[in-house]
Amino acid sequence: MRHSHPLEVVMSVHRARASAIATVAGAALFALALGASAARANEPSYGPNTYDRTLDALIAHEDIASRGGWPRVPASVTALKPDAQGPDVVLLKQRLLASGDLPPEAMPGDVYDAAVIAAVKRFQLRHGLSDLGTVGRLTLKALNVPVEIRLNQLTATLERLKSNGFTFTGRYVVVNIPGASVEAVENGIVQRRHLAVVGRPDRPSPVLQASITSVNLNPYWTVPTSIVKADIIPKMRKEPDFVAKSNMKLLGAENKEIDPATVNWTSLNAPYFTVRQDPGPLNALGQLKIDMPNSEAVYLHDTPKKNLFRNDVRFNSSGCARVEGVRDLAAWLLEGTEWTVPAIEAEIAKGERKNIALKKAVPVAWVYLTGWQGADGLAQFRDDIYELDTPQGIVTSTIVARKPKARAAITQPPARPLSIPVAPGTAAPAAPLPAKTASN
């Protein structure tokens, strides 16, 4: 009996293609097991070929579902170490075989041998986990996600890509929010991959497209009002010296500094001042910011809390993306100029603010992909951290095409009146509203 999708949005084209290549569904699954290396392919996770590759993964996982899915594994597998043996090893091997991570010839036996270690590492890489080769808490959780959920994730990706409004250019940057990762892409090849820290569920990072326009060295951080209300004010009520020890200043009208001691923090609800953190090692943006003007006021930046990149779960920010190795990414954006990594580091060491404009803006896409397949044949899955793999969630987490820019208004009247008649009572078109600008 065939399992139905939890998300009923699979398009007829999916079914048509699935029917046309049903005879190779087994081969697609076999490719998952033998045709891909553990190393990530150089093709981007989000690119012109992602849709077709993800459709192949959907077909392979439909085949898995039709065979009854994969078995659950008990929590006791977390106690297994290399060279262990017994029934738990057999259950783990059956699970890894079903998803194509363990080749069939490695199935006999009940020993946690090199083949099992390699299969666990492969599974961990496909799920964005540290490839330790042993089953920890997060790996156990991923192993026991039903195949129906994985089908849902792949289907959600196909729906988002079907309506995708991002244009893939020669150079672009991708922030995959569920993957907490950043890719720098040039001519269809990933030049740089970076771990990232993105928004936590109560302060999610937005799906959007923008253009990277500049790199800011030793930046100020102007704290968003929402963070002042949610974080700064409560901290000041408990720690009256928090603003001072965080190298922050309160700025009022005409940027005049306000003494924090004169503020009644107990009764304050709506701040009447701006909170700005000066450049330095404590700055929340670190020592480098990659600016991309957008309505959500988010950007990529450095961080003083680099230990966060060692975590497999990296959803700790207030919406912006902290990037590991952000200086390398900045140098890639500034290729063709004198701003190499050593030059950037030397300038940062001066401690002075400096804005470096890109010669040509680079498009950036913040996307929400929880399931996809890469050029290496590996089906990748990440947690639906914001619970957007639903019909409504897909709509709100799909990049929409940008509206074309309105043509500039004619400032000089034509040489002679136009002879096109206007119907009586027809209103003249309204003047366009000024564009909304965002401030960081």
ABEGO torsion letter per residue (X at the ends): XBBBBABBABBAAAAAAAAAAAAAAAAAAAAAAAABBABBBABBABBAAAAAAAAAAAAAAAAAAAAGEBBBBBAAAAABBBGBBEAAAAAAAAAAAAAGABBAAAABEABBBAAAAAAAAAAAAAAGBBBAGBBBAAAAAAAABBAAAAAAAAAAAAAAAAABABBBBABBBBBBAAAGBBBBBBGGBBABBBBBBBBBAABBBBBBBBBBABBBBGBBBBBBAAAAAAAAAAAAAABAAAAAAAGBBBBBBGGBBBBAAABBAAABABBABBBBBBBEAABAAEABBBBBBBAAGBBBBBBABAAAAABABBBABAGBBBBBGAAAAAAAAABGBABBAAAAAAAAAAGBBBBBBBABBBBBBBBBBABBBBAAGBBBBBBBAAGABBAAAAAAABBBBBBBBBBBBBABBBABBBABBBBBGBBBBBBBBBBBBBBX
